[in-house]
Amino acid sequence: PTVTWQMLPGTKIADIRLSQFGMRASAELQRAVDAARAAGADGLILDLRNNPGGLLNEAVFVTSQFIDQGNVLIQRDREGHEIPYSARPGGRALDLPMVVLVNQGTASASEITAGALQYAGRARLVGQTTFGTGTVLSSFKLSDGSALLLGTGEWLTPGGRMIRRQGIEPDIHAELPANTALLTPASAAKLSAAELRATSDTQLLAGLQVVEALTR
């Protein structure tokens, strides 16, 4: 599955991990949010670490689960023409306090979502500066049956900030200790509340601290 989730042990915070923006990412995210709400979640962590991106439309739909107005991104071509992509109505988690976890492996469509939520003031970003892709790739077929992928545009945050080569800066910088494995919903499910608080995933712990403060 693209989306996995788990209530973090000893908390009412749902940890939702989105691994890539595939064709069913937004639908799976909706189901995860609904299940988390049914389980009593009063806050959530959206984990986009090491998410390489994927489909632009799914980035818009995923982001629209958390904001229902304003732009998700702006697409600009080489002539400087800009096309805004607006948030869609009907989001499942417009009111839940949240943070977004990002790192150097957060790229492309996941940077769109992270940048939009940060710009809207909907979520604080925790972790490391993202990869910095933000490029529209178009496919051109060649006569021998092969194809060329060529960058034909770029993605900007709703505030007009370029993503390519710059990435998205987190609000709270948090580095991981060397050789630390990211805590996933599956691995979190095996921990006690005390073991969770002692995990070496300092980024998740930093995000948890922010969400808990927002829900008090």
Buried (B, 14 or more C-beta within 10 A) or exposed (E): EBBBBBBBBEBBBBBBBBBBBBEEBBBBBBBBBEBBBEEEBBBBBBBBBBBBBBBBBBBBBBBBBBBEEBBBBBBBEEEEEEEEBBBBEEBBBBEBBBBBBBBBBBBBBBBBBBBBBBBBEBBBBBBBBBBBBBBBEEEEEEEEEEEEEEEBBBBBBBEEBBBBEEBBBBEBEBEBEEEEEBBBBEEBBEBEEEEBBEBEBBBBBBBBEBBBEBBE
